[in-house]
Amino acid sequence: MWHACVELFAAGAARVVMLGADAPHLGAARVGEAFEALSAADAVFIPTHDGGYCLVGLAAPHDLFSGMAMGTATVFAEALARAHGLGVRTAVQPATFDVDELDDVRALASLIDSGAVELPHTRAAAPTVGPADAT
């Protein structure tokens, strides 16, 4: 992520927002809100319920990533602490889930079925996901 940020800022980007592929339910509105947050903050995060984050945005190239153990239950807290240690002003948006476990797939399927998000290709790829109590 750090190398992508460096390249994008070097190419002239004024702000960079990266979204995890395992959070397809975050739509354009949430990404837009992240870009908006960068008008008052140096970094923005959308944390996940498992201790990670599924979106990070930067208004300038601050290395919040190098040497960080990604995929852990403390990566969001560590990134936030690193940002604060560097004097980076942060904004934290409401938490959500990312798709790591079967229950996460079921939660995503529920969102799709309820009409809260439209992800027809995702739904077509997992048409038989049952309720959380299915074995």
N, C-alpha and C positions, 0 to 999 in steps of 0.2 A: 504494500500500500504506500509505503514511504517513497519508493522509487517512482510510482505512478504520480504521486503528488509533485515530486520534484520536476518530473518531465512536463506535467501540465502547467505548473506555474512558470517554468522556463519558456514554455510555448506561448505565454501571455494570458493564461487564465487568471481571472480576478478572484475567483472562489472555486473550490473543488468540493463536490459532495460525492461520496462513494456509498453505494447500497449493496448489501450482501445478496447474493443470488438465492440464499435460503430464506429470504423474506419477500416473496413475490406479491404478497398482499399489501405491501406499502405502495400506494399509488402516487400519482403525480402530485396530488395535494400535499402529501406528507413530505415529499422531496422539495416541493416549492416552499413549504414552511421551513425546512432546513436551510435553504438558500436565504430566505428572509431573516432567519435568526443570525446569519452571518453578517448582517448589517450592524448588529450591536455586540456580537461576540466574535472571538477569534476561532473558536471551535464549537461544533454542535454534535451531539450524540443522540441516537435513539437506542437506549439500552434494551436488552432482552431479559426475559424473566429468568434465564439460566445463568445470568452473571456476565454475559457478553454484551456485544452491541451489534446492531444490524445496519446502522448508518452512522457515518462520521463525515463531517464537513469541516473544511478549513478555509479561513480567509487569507492565510499566508502559510508558507511552508514551515510548519512546526513539526519536528519529528516526535510523534507520540507513539511510534510503532516499533522502531528498531530494538532488538533484544527483548521484546515482549513475548511471553509465552501465550500465543493465540489459542483459542478454543478451550480456555479454562473458565472456571466459575468465578474467577476474580479479574478477568481481563478488563472489564469495564472500569472497575474500581481502580485498577492499576493505571489505566490510561488517563482517567480523571485526575488521579494523584500526580501523575507525571505532568499533565497540563498545568495544574495548579502550581507545581514546583517550578515550572518554566515561566510562570506569570501569565499564562494564556487564559484569557477570559472565556468561560465555557457557558453553553446553554445546553440543557438536558430536556429533551422532549419526552412525552409520555412513552412508557415502556410497552413493548409488544413481545411476541414470540418469534422465534425463527424455527425453521423446519429441520430438526435434528433427530427426533424420535418419532415413533409411530403415533403417539398421542398428538404431536405437533401436526402430523399429516391429517389426522382427524379434525383438529381445530381449523386447519386451513380448508378442509372439505366442508366443514360447517359454515364457514364464512362464505364460501362459494355458493353452497346450497341456499343460504339465506338471502342471497342477492347483494350482500354487503360489498363484495368485490366481484369483478368479472374476469375470470381467468379460464376461458374455455379450453385452451390447450392443456393447462394444468389439470383441469377436471377430466379431460379425455384420457390423460395419462394415468389417472388413478380412480377409475369409475367404481371400484368395488370396495372402497374403504368403508368399513362398518363403524358402528358406534364404539365409544371408548370401552364399553364393557364386553365387547366381542372378544373371543379368544381364538 
